[in-house]
Amino acid sequence: MRAVLFFTFDVSIELWAKTGLLHREVRIYQELIRRYDIEVQFITYGGESDEKWSEFLGDIQLLPVYARMTKRQNKVLNILQSVFIPWFFRNELKNADVLKTNQIWGGWVAVISKWIFNKPLIARCGNEFYDFSKKQNGSRKFLIFAYFVSKLTYSQADCVHVASTRDKRLVHEVFKIPHKRIDVRSNWIESKIFYQMNNKRSTNKVLFVGRLTPQKNLSILIDALKFSDISVDVLGHGELYSEIKDQIKKNNVNVKFLKT
């Protein structure tokens, strides 16, 4: 069996590595290869720089889009030319047994591949994309596009994977996808790394594990603790690192960034 994973639009293996996601995201596919002897291919939005992670990926075959196509400076042009990705990877896609999206954003590439090569498609979403875009106060034009992408991807998928029962209800009610085609696959943790220990519990201390991005709301936690004697251990990386560091200094909160 050969599975092809389509990365979120504009996301590369290199970006996964920089944001601390690489080990976690790759682990499940490496385990599937080990247990079931399947083949896995990643279609990423990186270039030749993604190739340096090939050794880490092991038996996962890396297929960077911009090693075969030219990346434009304009994001809209990159979106428009993305419809040709299935053609550039036609040899790999025609030999695939199943296609899967890592997120809904960019799902149109997987849908076009399904149409051309007649392959089953699994649409996976972490946060429900359209709902999340509304919460992020996306522009009206972007919300219309987000709805279209979500509707297209969900309706053409043979199976939709969501992270919660709430998202399952949203996909059913907003996009009219039958319940039987929606599976709840909750987010997971690596229990060999994170497990209950018999050590004495710390007092007046909070542990934050997650990406330093707006949706994780670490800034709210820091604001809440600025007049307390509670300290925070942070395990994670992300785009808001410098901003969070400035906020910590301004509010005089005791925060320690743990090495990973």
C-alpha positions in Angstrom: 0.0 0.0 0.0 1.2 3.5 -0.9 -0.1 6.6 0.9 0.5 10.2 -0.2 0.3 13.0 2.3 -0.4 16.5 1.0 1.1 19.1 3.3 -0.8 22.2 4.3 -0.5 24.8 1.6 2.9 26.7 1.9 4.2 24.5 4.6 7.5 22.7 4.2 9.4 20.0 6.2 11.9 22.8 7.1 9.1 24.8 8.6 8.0 21.8 10.6 11.5 21.5 12.0 11.8 25.2 12.8 8.5 25.2 14.7 9.2 22.0 16.7 6.6 19.9 14.9 8.8 17.6 12.9 9.4 14.7 15.3 5.7 14.5 16.4 4.2 14.8 12.9 6.5 12.3 11.4 6.4 9.7 14.2 2.9 8.4 13.3 3.9 7.7 9.7 7.1 6.0 10.7 5.1 3.8 13.0 2.7 2.9 10.3 5.6 1.9 8.0 7.1 -0.2 10.8 3.9 -2.0 11.7 2.2 -2.5 8.3 5.1 -2.2 5.8 3.4 0.5 3.8 5.0 3.2 1.6 4.5 6.8 2.5 5.2 9.9 0.4 5.1 13.5 1.6 4.2 16.3 -0.9 5.6 19.4 0.8 5.8 23.1 -0.2 9.5 23.2 0.2 12.3 23.3 -2.3 15.7 21.6 -2.3 16.3 22.8 1.2 13.7 20.2 2.4 16.0 17.4 1.1 18.4 17.8 4.1 15.7 16.2 6.3 15.5 13.1 4.1 17.8 11.1 6.5 15.6 12.0 9.5 12.4 10.9 7.6 13.9 7.4 7.1 11.7 5.4 4.7 9.3 8.3 4.0 9.9 9.6 0.5 10.1 13.4 0.3 8.5 15.2 -2.7 9.1 18.9 -2.4 6.8 21.0 -4.8 9.4 23.7 -5.4 12.0 21.3 -6.4 9.9 20.8 -9.6 8.0 24.1 -9.9 9.1 27.7 -9.5 8.0 29.4 -6.3 6.6 32.9 -7.0 7.0 35.9 -4.8 3.3 36.5 -4.9 1.2 34.1 -2.7 -1.8 34.4 -5.0 0.2 33.2 -8.0 1.5 30.3 -5.9 -2.1 29.4 -5.1 -3.1 29.6 -8.8 -0.2 27.5 -10.0 -0.8 24.9 -7.3 -3.6 23.4 -9.4 -0.8 22.0 -11.7 0.9 20.2 -8.8 -0.8 16.9 -9.7 0.6 17.0 -13.2 4.2 17.6 -11.9 3.8 14.6 -9.5 1.7 12.4 -11.9 4.0 9.5 -11.8 3.9 9.2 -8.0 0.1 9.9 -7.7 -1.0 7.4 -10.3 0.7 4.7 -8.3 -0.7 5.8 -5.0 -3.4 3.7 -3.2 -4.7 6.5 -0.9 -4.4 10.3 -0.7 -4.6 12.3 2.5 -4.5 16.0 3.4 -2.7 17.1 6.6 -5.0 20.1 6.9 -7.9 21.6 4.8 -5.9 24.6 3.6 -4.5 23.4 0.4 -7.0 20.6 0.1 -7.9 21.5 -3.5 -4.6 20.0 -4.7 -5.6 16.6 -3.2 -9.1 16.9 -4.6 -7.8 17.6 -8.1 -5.4 14.6 -7.7 -8.4 12.4 -6.7 -10.3 13.5 -9.8 -7.5 12.9 -12.2 -6.2 9.6 -10.8 -9.4 8.2 -9.3 -7.9 7.6 -5.8 -9.7 7.5 -2.4 -9.1 10.7 -0.3 -9.0 11.2 3.4 -9.5 14.8 4.5 -7.9 15.5 7.8 -8.3 18.8 9.8 -6.9 19.8 13.1 -9.0 22.8 13.9 -12.1 23.0 11.6 -10.6 25.4 9.0 -13.6 27.7 8.2 -14.6 28.0 11.9 -11.0 28.8 12.9 -10.7 31.4 10.1 -13.8 33.2 11.4 -12.3 33.2 15.0 -9.1 34.7 13.5 -11.2 37.6 12.1 -10.3 36.7 8.5 -11.4 39.2 5.8 -14.8 38.6 4.1 -13.0 37.6 0.9 -10.8 35.1 2.7 -13.8 33.6 4.6 -15.6 33.1 1.3 -12.6 31.3 -0.1 -12.1 29.3 3.2 -15.7 28.2 3.0 -15.3 27.1 -0.7 -12.1 25.2 0.0 -13.6 23.5 3.0 -16.8 22.6 1.2 -14.9 21.3 -1.8 -12.5 19.2 0.3 -15.1 17.7 2.6 -17.6 16.9 -0.1 -15.0 15.1 -2.3 -13.4 13.2 0.5 -14.3 9.6 1.1 -13.6 10.1 4.8 -13.2 13.2 6.9 -11.0 13.1 10.1 -11.8 15.7 12.7 -10.3 16.2 16.2 -13.4 16.6 18.3 -17.2 15.9 18.4 -17.8 19.7 18.1 -15.9 19.8 14.8 -17.8 16.8 13.6 -21.1 18.6 14.3 -19.8 21.7 12.5 -18.8 19.8 9.4 -22.2 18.0 9.3 -24.3 21.1 10.0 -22.4 23.8 8.0 -21.2 21.7 5.1 -24.0 19.0 5.1 -21.5 16.1 5.2 -23.1 12.8 6.4 -22.2 11.7 9.9 -21.1 8.3 8.5 -18.3 9.9 6.5 -16.9 11.8 9.5 -14.6 10.2 12.0 -13.4 11.7 15.2 -9.6 11.2 15.6 -8.6 13.1 18.8 -5.3 14.8 19.0 -2.7 12.6 20.7 0.5 12.8 22.8 3.6 10.6 22.8 3.0 8.6 26.0 6.6 7.3 26.0 7.7 11.0 26.6 4.7 12.4 28.5 3.5 10.1 31.3 2.5 10.3 34.9 5.5 10.2 37.3 5.7 9.4 40.9 7.9 12.5 41.7 6.7 15.0 44.2 4.4 17.5 42.5 5.6 21.1 42.2 3.6 23.9 43.8 3.0 27.3 42.4 4.2 26.2 39.0 2.5 25.9 35.6 3.8 23.8 32.7 2.9 25.0 29.2 3.5 22.6 26.3 2.7 23.9 22.8 3.6 26.1 19.9 4.2 29.8 20.5 1.5 30.9 18.1 -1.6 33.2 18.6 -4.1 30.3 18.8 -2.3 28.8 21.8 -2.9 32.0 23.9 0.3 31.8 26.0 0.1 35.6 26.3 -3.2 35.3 28.2 -1.6 33.0 30.8 1.3 35.4 31.3 -1.0 38.3 31.8 -3.0 36.3 34.3 0.1 35.6 36.4 1.7 39.0 36.4 0.6 39.8 40.0 1.2 36.3 41.4 4.1 34.2 42.7 3.3 31.4 40.2 6.1 30.5 37.8 5.8 29.0 34.3 7.8 26.4 32.5 7.4 26.6 28.7 8.2 23.7 26.4 7.7 24.8 22.8 8.8 27.0 19.9 7.1 29.3 17.5 6.7 32.6 15.7 5.8 34.6 18.9 9.0 33.7 20.8 10.4 37.3 20.8 7.1 38.8 21.5 6.5 36.5 24.4 9.9 37.2 25.8 9.2 41.0 25.8 5.8 40.4 27.5 7.5 38.3 30.2 10.0 41.0 30.9 7.4 43.8 30.9 5.1 41.9 33.4 8.0 40.5 35.5 6.7 36.9 35.3 9.0 34.1 36.3 9.1 32.0 33.1 11.6 29.3 32.1 12.0 28.0 28.6 12.8 24.3 28.7 15.2 22.9 26.1 13.9 20.2 23.8 
